Amino acid sequence: ARATAQAIPLVNIAVRVRRRRVGPGTARRLIVSSVWVDDFKARCEAIKGDVGYEESALQLRELIKSGALRFTALRDEPEKFFLAHRLLGMRATELGPGFGIRFTVQFNLFAGTVLGLGGPEQLAALEEWQEKGVLGCFALTEKLAGVNSGLVVNTQATFDRDRRVFVLTTPDAGAEKNWISQGWVADKAVVVANLTVGDDAVGPHAFIMDFRNGDGEVVPGVRLTDMGRKTIGNDLDNAAIAFDGVELPESALLNRYCEIDASGAYRQKVDGIRAFDMIGQRLFSGRVAVAQAALEYRRGLFAKTRAYSDEKACWAPKGGRPPLSTIPQLRALYEEEAARGAELDAFVGQCERELSERLAADALPDAALIEAIAVAKVRAVDESIDLAFRLKQEVGSYALMAGSGFEQADFLQCCKFAEGDSRVLMLKMARDRLRRVP
């Protein structure tokens, strides 16, 4: 499994992906204006990380209402969507992972899922939610089906044909939604649950629900548990969520690809496309964003450390005071990081461009691109963990200092488990390759 992600030459994958376009004449590249870049960068600079999750949530509300990035960007301006993540990632060594996770949950997992799976009325609601600064969460992961599970859903949604409502239930403690980012403060939630209609179990589907009533109180039947204080990112709230017979209107089912017809029967609208397959599409855009975040953290950490080591004088015989950066092992590490970083920047950038084409064309990524994105996520994160750890060993007590960026090193731990555990991704890639063997 590791060989699949670590030993495959990135250039070979990039060439294979480039050869598989969406179709003739579909290559595109949106030029994002420097005015927008400067404006969004200024908004990122204003974000504070040393705050509680309530204030952090308010910061996101204001960013949403500003319209600087639209909820529809993933479809209409995917290049801007990914650039926004990179610009925010440039502050990773200062902010840590909290606000960045909150941001990508909002724009990719929550709004992006509605954008990808919602029908016309649900898509129209995105504009209203943007104007109001509505916060959302994405309730997928469960206690006994976490990042190591390969994606298992045990939360149940049963359609009541007489009343035409869905009844959302957590059958046991293991099915509680777990580590749901922004789950404590969210106004709405996309909930993934196994849908049963009559005698037919039709698999995991996504539902959009009001999480709070008009008074800001959590709706009846929803139980929230704070996941507690973390080693890092405490400006982000994380919640466990359980549902005790919560009733959702028929309109809660994200219905671009499926619906409940007038007779109360389940109907798939598009042959060959299951709703759950489309839920997974947000994992692809998320993996690219995670890879970019890991690279930006690493870049920032090395830049900060290099600035320090360039000025740090060392003892040498005969009265010399060479800077720490000239010590052979540290100089070699800086050179290695620059070379490996350039390779990964190019590869992740190619994955972003290819995925952006498909997002804008409303087309699914093919197997080559899916594998390339998985490799990008694994390699970007694992190499960043390796290089950051080795850098820490070379700079002594500097790595213990607040403000050095090393205190945010668990940022990379968050990246490792986000959008699919890297080890599970490697196993899946190995499995898929074996399946292609004649």
N, C-alpha and C positions, 0 to 999 in steps of 0.2 A: 504493500500500500504506500509506504513512504517513497519507494522508488518511483511510483507513478507521479507523485507531486514534486519530488526533489530532483530526480535524475533526468526527466524529460527536458531536453533543451528548450528553453522558452522560445527561441527563434523558430523552431520547427512548428510549435503549436501556433504561433502568430501567423506564419505563412499559410498553414492549413485553414485558419479562421478567415484570413483575408480573401482566400479563394472562394469562399462561400457567402456571397452577397445575398441580400433579400431578394433581389431581382434586378433586371436591367434598368439602369438609370436611377437607382434608388440611393446611391451614395450621397451623403449629405454632411454638411458640417456647419452648424450654426455659429456665427461669429458673435460672441457675447461682447457688448460694448464696454469700453473701459470705464464709462460713467457708471454703469451698473456694478462693475467689479469694485470700483472705489467706494461706492455707496454701501455695498454689502460687506466689504472689508471693514468699513467704519462701524457698521452695526455689530460685526463680530468682535471688534475691539472694545465695544461698550459692554459686552457680556461679562458678568461677574461669576466666578466659580466658588468663592468663599461665602456662600449664602445658603440659607435653608431651602428645602425643596419648594416651599410656597412661593418664595421670591423668585426662584429659578423658573417656576411655572409661569409667573407673571411676565418674566422677561420673554418667554416664548410666545405668550399671548400677544404681546406688543409687536413682536417680530412678524407673527402671522397677520395681524391686522394691518401692518404696514404694506402688505402686498409685495414686499421685496422679492419673495419667491412664492409663486402661486401653487395651490394644491394640485393644479393640473400640469405642473412643469414636467413631471415624469413622462407625460404623453406629448405635450406641446413643445417643450424646451428641455429635453433630457440633458443636453450639454450644460445648461445653466443649473440644473438639479445637481449634477455631479460636481460642478465647479463650486457651488455653494458648500457642499460637504468638504471639499478640499480647503476652501478658505477658512472654514471653522476649524478644521483639523490643524491649521497652522498655529493655533493657540493651545494645542493639546498639552504641551509641557507646562503650561500655566494653569489651564482650567481643569485638567484631568478629563475623565470620560463622561462625567455626568450630563452636561448640557448637550454634548454631541450625540449621546444616546437618545436623550429626550427629543432632539431635533429630528433624527432619522426615524424614530418611532412615529413621530407626527406626520412627516412628509412622505416617508416610504411605506411603512407598514400599515399605518392607519389610513391616511388619505389615499395612498397608492393602491391599497386593496380595494377601496370603494371605487377608485378611478378605473381599475382593471376589471372588476366583477360587477359593478353596479349598473342598473338599468337607467334610462333617461331621467326619471324623477330623482333617483339617488345621486346621479351626477350633478344635477341642477342644485341639489342641496349643498354641494361642496362650496359653491360661491357664497351662500348665506353663512355657512360655518366660518369661512375665511373672514368675512366682514365682522363677525362677532368675536373672532379669536377663540373659537371652540377648540378645546383640547381633547384628544382621543388617545386610546391605548389599543393594543393589539393582543388579545387574549388567546394565545395558542398553546404555549408550553404548559405542561402539567407536571405535578409532583412526581408521578411515576412514569413520566414520559418527557424527560427533559432533553438536554442537548445530546445525550448519549443514546437516545432511544431510536434515532432514525425517523422521527416524526410519527407519534402515536397520539390519537385523540380518543378520550373516553367520556368527555362531557357529552350529555345527550340532549337533543332537541327533538321533541315529538310533536307532530302536527295534529291538532285537535280539529277534526273535520266539521264537527257540529258548530263550534264557535269560531273556526277559521283563525286560530292562533297557534303559535309555537310555544311549547312549554319547555323551558330550559332548566336542566337538572344536573347537579353534580352527584353521581351515584355513590361515591365513597371519597375518603380523604385523599386517596391517590390520584383522583381525577380533578382535584382543585387546580385551577390555573395558578402558575407559580412564577415568581420573579417577573411579574408583569410591570415593565417600566412605564411610568406615568400613570399606573393603575390607581394610585391613592388620590390623585387630583383630577382625573379625567372627567369630562362632561359626557362623553360618548365612548363606546367601545365597539370594536369589531371582534366578535366572539366566534371562534371556530368550534363547531360541535358536530357530532354524528347525528345525522338527520334520519328519522323514521317517519314514514308516511303510510298509515295503515299497517299492513303486514310487511312492508318493504323497508329494509334498512338500506339507504342510498348513499351512505358514506359521509365524510366530513364536508361541511358547508360553512360558509361565512355569513354571519348575521350582523346587522348594525343595530345597536340598541342605545337608548337614552340611559346613561349611567346615573344621572341625578335628576331630581324633580326641579320644579321652578324655584324652590327655596334653597337649592344647592345641596339638599340631602340625598344620600345614596338611595336609590329606589328600593322598595320593599323586596325582600327575597335575595338580595345581593349581600354577601358577607365578605368584608375586607379584612385582611390581616397585614400589618406592616411587616416587611421582611427583616427589619432591624437595621442597626448601624453596620456599615461596611468599612473595609480598610481604605476605600477610596470612593470618590463620586457620591458623597452624601448630599450633594445638591440635587440628586435625582431620587425620587420616591420609587420604591419597588413594592408590589403588593401580591399577596396570594388572594385569589378570588374564588368564591363558591356561589353556586346558584341553587336556591331552594324553591323550585317550581315557579320561576320567573316567567310571566306571560309576555310574549312578544307579538306584535301585530303581524299579519301576513306580509306587510310591506317591509318587514325587517330582513327578510331573505334577500341577499344580494343576487339580483335576478337577471343579469345579462345572459347567462348561459343555462338557466333553469328556472322553473316556476311551478307553482301549484295551480292547476287549471280549475275551471269552474266546477268540475265534478269532485274536486278534492284530491285528484291524482297528481303524482309527481311527473313532470315532463322536462326532458332535456331539450333545450332549444337548438343546440348546435351538435350535430352528430360528431362523435369522436373526441369531443372536448368535455372532460369532467370538471366540475367546479373546483374540486380539490387540486387538480393539475394547475389551474390558473392561480390558486392561492400561492402555490410555490413560485410563481413568477417574481414575486416581491423578494424572494431569497436571492435571486440573481442580481438584481439591482443593489440589494443590500450587501452582497459579497463584494461587489466592486467598490462600494462606499467604504466597507470595512478595510479592504486592502489599501485604499487611498489614505484612510485615517492612520493605519499602522505606519505607512511610509512617511506621512507628515510628522507623526510623533518622533520617529527615528531621525528624520532630517533635522527637526528642531532640537532634539537632544544632542546630536553630534555638533550642530552649529554652536549651541551654547557652550558645550564642553570645549570645543576648539577655541572659542574666544577666550575662555579661561586659560587653557594650556598655552596659548600663544603668549600670554603675559606672565605666566608663572615661571619665575627663574629657578633654575636648578643648580646645585653645587657641581663644580667640575674642577679637576686639578689645575694648578697654575692660575687660579683666580677667575677662571671662565664662569659665566653665568648663562648657559644656553637655555632657551625656553623649553618647557616640558614637551611641547609639540615635536621637538627634534629628537626626542628619545626614540631609538629605532623601532621598538615594538608598538609604540603609540602612533608613530608616523605611518608604519605599515598598516595599522588598523584603519586610520583615516583614509588611506589610499584604497584599501579593500572595500570600505563602506561606499566610497564614491563610485567605484566600478560596479559593484553589485547593485547599488541604488539606481544607477543610470540604466542598467539592464531591466530592472523591475519597473522603473518608471515608464520605460518604453512599452513594456509588455502590458502592464495594467492600463496604460493609456490606449493601447490598441483594443483591449477588451471593452473599455468604455465606449470607444468610437463605434465598434461593431454592435454593441448592445444598444447604443443610442439610435442607430439606424433602425433597428428592429422595433424599439419602443415607439419611435415616431411613425413607423409604417404599420403599427398595430400587428406585428408579426412575431411569432414565437422564435426564440433562439434555437438553432439546430444543435445536434449532439456535440459537434466540435467546439462551438462557442460555450456551451454549458460546461464542458470539461476545462476549457481554457479559463473560464471565470473561477472555477473551483481551484485550479492550480494557482491562479493569481492570489486568491484569498489565502491559501495555505502558505505559499512561498513568501508573500509579503509579510505575513504575521510571524511565521517561524524564523525567517531570516532577521527580522527586526528584533525579536526576543533574543536571538543568539548574539547579534552585534551589540545590542544595548547592554547585555550582561557582561560581555567581554570588555566593553568600554568602561564599565563600572570598576572592573578589576584593575584597570590601569591608572585611575585618577585618585585613588586613595580616599582621604577624608572629604574631598570635594563632593563626592557622590552622596555624602550624608547631609549636605547643606540644603536647607530650605531654599527654594527658588532655582535650584540647579536643574530641575526637571526629572531627576532620578526619583524624587518622592512620588511622582506620578507613574512609575514604571508599571503598576498594575493596570494601566490603560491597555497595555498589550495583552494582559490576561483577559480583559473584557473582549478584545478583538478575537482572541483565540476561540472563544466559545460562542461568539455572536454569529447569527445567520448560519448555524450548523457547525457543530464541533469539528475542528480541523481533522481530527483523527477519524471521525465518522466519514467525513468527506473523502479522505484518502481510501478508506475501505470501499466506499461506493465506487470510486474511480477504478480501483483494482478489480472489483466485481464486474463493472461494465466492460472493462478491457478483456477479461476472461470470457465474457459472454460473446465477444466478437471473434474469439478464436474458432476457426473451422473445426 
